[in-house]
Amino acid sequence: MGDHRTGAYNAHVRMVNVLLIDDDPVFVLAQVRQALPAPHHSVTAVATGASGLEQVRDGSPDVVLLDLRLPDQSGLTVFDQLRAIDARLPVIFITAAKTADTAIEAMKRGAFNYLHKPLDLQQLQDVIGEALDVAARMRAPVVMTETADDGALGAFIGSSKPMLEVCKAIGRVSAQGVPVLITGESGTGKELAARAVYQHSARAKAPFLALNCAAIPENLLESELFGHEKGAFTGADRRRVGKFEQCNGGTILLDEIGDMPLPLQSKILRLLQEQTFERVGGNETVRTDVRVIAATHQDLRELAAEGRFRSDLYYRLAVCTIDLPPLRERGEDLAVLTRHFLARYSREFGKDVHDVAPDAMAKLRAHDWPGNIRELQSVLKQALLRANGTVMVAACLPDLTPGTGRSVRPSSQFDLDGFIGRQLTPQASDLYAETHGEVDRLLLTRVLEFTKGNHRRAAIILGISRQTMRVKLRALGLHVTNVVSSDDDDETID
């Protein structure tokens, strides 16, 4: 199962195409191009809604920036037509209006976000990065293949019996439209399974959003899901539309639902039963039409027995359950997965490593992979940074303690001088980048441990933007649990 490589700043993957629809595009265009510079971004600007719709039909942009006030028609009218063309295209409204009523209406109709003029360039970068990440999750196909398919970015790879059962289960539940519970250890690919259910469902052309219940602070999670009214709590200076309202007609993944607070679970249960809810601090009943997919690495039955999870919600979710097997139970899938990721990451790192030596494969098989696919990806990326020839040998692999399920912590074992000495050979060709990669791995891991996964505080300590930090984390294979959330919410490293 592949990790998702998404976001506006994965420039080595492909260029990002941004469409700006604004009645005064010159000034705004300069701001957008400053925030999203060439050659990794292409920004096209048009001044009317009709021209923008023509561009979308002909050019398929990755994201649209849409002014609410246009000379030929309103931005909301243009948005409705964009939704008819492709409901998965992320649209970010930009407005100079001081009131938020129209922007809130846009969010209710399914806009990804809205920004106020003059644009904050860092906020613009962050919001576009998040929008592209969400769009990639919806569009990247999830396929089943028994062999190492170099082009399968999102794939269930392998032919082991447990994985064949997973694929059968996805096929059975996708078309039913009922809630789905996906279980499995951390790193087994629960979000990938959720996207497979979504893509094979009748809602495949509608939006898909994923939220990690463990990564959003408890006091913000209810507002994030259901929205809030003005004055509902301190700091609620205007109405906010929640994800269940924003994603009407689509699918929402509630990842790590076992960490959801008990009072909020009752509200989720009502939504599943009636498709209605109230915003925080409000009395108005809001109707929605959303399919819920839940995922967890915890035993919800056990949590329910302990009174830490509502049993009625568990039974409602568990009607359709997909259990993902850990990597240690997938037999020869390990060899297929290793060659698949090796081929993919070799291209990304500019390496020519295309085979695995027997001693390296033996070392990989001796490990029991507590981090599952995610850990395997990280180990192979580390190995590729050390590799010089065309074959990955055991010496390239980071230290793994056989049979214990623990890899030696990089931050306590990394020897910079020793690393340089080992890599300093006549055949070395990229030592500068390799060394900086190892230093970044140590530094980012330690800082995120210090901040307990808080990206904002970590970025301040490092003196870099959060988006720059995300790019480095992805390049190093340090998995980021992305939260589709407001700008004030945090992300955690998983």
BELPELIN-V483191 format. One record per run of one state. SS is the DSSP state (@ for helix, = for strand, . for the rest). FROM is the first residue (numbers start at 1). LEN is the number of residues. If there is no record, write none. Layout:
# BELPELIN-V483191
<<SS;FROM;LEN> <SS;FROM;LEN>>
This chain:
# BELPELIN-V483191
<<.;1;15> <=;16;6> <.;22;3> <@;25;11> <.;36;5> <=;41;6> <.;47;2> <@;49;11> <.;60;3> <=;63;5> <.;68;1> <=;69;1> <.;70;4> <=;74;1> <@;75;11> <.;86;4> <=;90;6> <.;96;5> <@;101;8> <.;109;4> <=;113;4> <.;117;4> <@;121;19> <.;140;2> <=;142;4> <.;146;8> <=;154;4> <.;158;3> <@;161;14> <.;175;5> <=;180;4> <.;184;6> <@;190;10> <.;200;8> <=;208;5> <.;213;5> <@;218;9> <=;227;2> <.;229;11> <=;240;2> <.;242;1> <@;243;4> <.;247;4> <=;251;5> <.;256;1> <@;257;3> <.;260;2> <@;262;13> <.;275;1> <=;276;3> <.;279;1> <=;280;1> <.;281;4> <=;285;3> <.;288;3> <=;291;6> <.;297;3> <@;300;6> <.;306;5> <@;311;7> <.;318;3> <=;321;3> <.;324;3> <@;327;3> <.;330;3> <@;333;17> <.;350;5> <=;355;2> <.;357;1> <@;358;9> <.;367;5> <@;372;15> <.;387;4> <=;391;2> <.;393;1> <@;394;3> <.;397;3> <=;400;2> <.;402;4> <=;406;2> <.;408;2> <@;410;4> <.;414;2> <@;416;8> <.;424;7> <@;431;20> <.;451;4> <@;455;8> <.;463;3> <@;466;11> <.;477;3> <=;480;2> <.;482;10> <=;492;2> <.;494;1>>
